[in-house]
Amino acid sequence: MIRLPRFEYFAPGSLDEATRILADRGPEAMVVAGGTGLLPNMKRRQQVPKVLVSLGRIPELKSVAGVRLGAGLTLSTLCAQDAVKAQYPGLWQAAAQVATPQLRNMGTLGGNLCLDTRCNYYDQSYEWRKSINFCMKKDGDVCWVAPGGCRCWAISSTDIAPALVALNARVRLVSRQGAREIPVESMYRMDGMDHLTRKPDEILSEVLLDDATDWRSTYWKLRRRGSFDFPVLSAAAAIRLDQGGVVQEARIVLGAVASKPLLIEEAGRALTGKLLTDDSIAEAAEKAFAAAKPLDMTDFTAAWRKRLTAPLVTYALKELRGDDMSAQRERLVRHEW
C-alpha cells in the first residue's frame, strides 16, 4: 500500500481564513478541494506539501449565481445545473466526461482547472521514478521525453480548461493582497513544471462566464476507455453565428497536446465571415492539425494522436452546425476508426 506522507491539515470556514493560512505558511502549504489529483500525487511523492488547507468547508466556493460558478462546485453538481447544460453545453460535456461518477462526486471545478501536468515518466511510483534517475519535473535534471532539451514537456490533461478557454471565460484569484480576474487562457504557461500563473498563495475562487445567448459550444475527448481516463487529445469549440448562419467569431482549443490548452487562432480565423460548410470546416480542421504537436509521453502514439486532430475538430464543428454526431461520438468511445 502506498501511504500519504505526514502533513498538517487545516479546514477553514471562510475564504479570508484560508488565504491567511496560506500567507502564514508560505511555500510549504497547498490547498486541497476534492483531492482526486493532489492526494495520489502525494502518495507518489510528486508533491509533498507539509500543510494542506482544505477548501471543502467554505460555502462561497460552492455557489452558483448566473454566470458566476464557485470553484468548489463538484463536477457532479456542475453537471446537474440545467442552466449550464443549456447555455454552456461545451462546459457541461467536458465536466460530464471527467473520470467516473465517483470521482466527479469529489473532484471540483477549480481542482480540474489546476490539475497538475502529466507524463508517462512522471506519473509513476517513487521507486519507479528513482530507478530511471527521476525526471526534471521532480527530483531530477533531465526530461525523459526530450533528453537533449532544457524544459519539461509534461502535458495539460484538464478537461475543463479547453472548454472554458473556448468560451473566453475568466477566473477570480484571491489572496491576502487582494483579488484579480484573468482570462482562463492566461492561467497557463507552456511549461510542464511551472504550468500555472496562479501564485502559490492565491485561491481560485470563481469561474466567470460571459452571456452565451448567441454562442454554440461543444467538447470532444479522445481516451483509451469510455470513462475514467484522462484525455490524450481533446477539442473544444465555440462559435457565434449571425441570423444568416455566418460565423462572426470562432474559438477552437486543443487539449492534451501541450503543457497548456492551445487556442488555435488560425483555425478560428479560417471560419470567421463564412458559413459552416464542409470546405470551411475542413480548412479550420487542417489549421488545427498543423498546430498540434503531441509528443510520446502519454497513451497511444504521438503520430496517431496528431492524425486524429483533424477528425476531432471536424466532428466538433459539424455538431455546432447542427449535424447529428451521436454515432461519431459512439465510434470515438469504441475507437472504430
Protein Blocks (a to p, Z undefined) as FASTA:
>chain_A
ZZdddddddddfbfklmmmmmmmnmmmbccdfklmmmmmmmmnomaccfbdcdfklgmkl
mccehjaccfkbcfklmmmmmklmmmmmmlmmmmmmgccfklmmmmcfklmmmpccddfk
lmccfklmmmnopafknopabdfklmmbcbdfbdcfbfklmmmmmnopacddddfkbccd
ddfklmpccdfklmcfbdfkbccfbdcdddfklpccddddddfblghiacfbdcdddddd
dfkopafbdcdddehkbfbdcddfklmmmmgopacdfklmmmmmmmmmmmpccddfbgcj
fklmmmmmmmmmmmmmmmmnopafklmmmmmmnopZZ
